[in-house]
């Protein structure tokens, strides 16, 4: 059988991957008075 075609460009949604966003959000939360949303559990009202 023939091989499937190779993807020519990386996925366009790569910059949206949640683990990268989480990492940035936690970095922001460590320093900034304005808190970024991380996860339902972490961002829940204390």
C-alpha positions as CSV (number, residue, x, y, z in Angstrom):
1,X,0.0,0.0,0.0
2,X,1.1,3.6,-0.6
3,X,2.2,5.7,2.2
4,X,0.1,8.7,3.5
5,X,1.3,12.1,2.5
6,X,3.5,13.9,4.9
7,X,2.2,17.1,6.5
8,X,4.0,20.0,5.0
9,X,3.3,22.5,7.7
10,X,3.1,22.1,11.5
11,X,-0.4,22.2,13.0
12,X,-1.7,25.7,13.1
13,X,-3.2,25.4,16.5
14,X,0.1,24.5,18.1
15,X,0.3,27.9,19.9
16,X,-3.0,27.2,21.5
17,X,-1.9,23.9,23.2
18,X,-3.1,24.1,26.8
19,X,0.0,23.1,28.5
20,X,1.9,26.0,27.0
21,X,-0.8,28.4,27.9
22,X,-0.9,27.1,31.5
23,X,2.8,27.5,31.9
24,X,2.6,31.2,30.8
25,X,-0.5,31.8,33.0
26,X,1.2,30.4,36.0
27,X,4.3,32.6,35.3
28,X,2.0,35.6,35.1
29,X,0.1,34.7,38.3
30,X,3.4,34.5,40.2
31,X,4.2,38.1,39.5
32,X,1.2,40.1,38.4
33,X,-1.6,41.5,40.6
34,X,-4.0,40.6,37.7
35,X,-4.6,36.9,37.8
36,X,-4.8,34.8,34.6
37,X,-7.2,31.8,34.4
38,X,-5.3,28.5,34.7
39,X,-7.6,25.6,35.5
40,X,-11.1,25.4,37.1
41,X,-9.4,23.9,40.2
42,X,-6.7,26.5,40.5
43,X,-8.8,29.5,39.6
44,X,-11.7,28.6,41.9
45,X,-12.6,31.1,44.6
46,X,-10.7,30.3,47.8
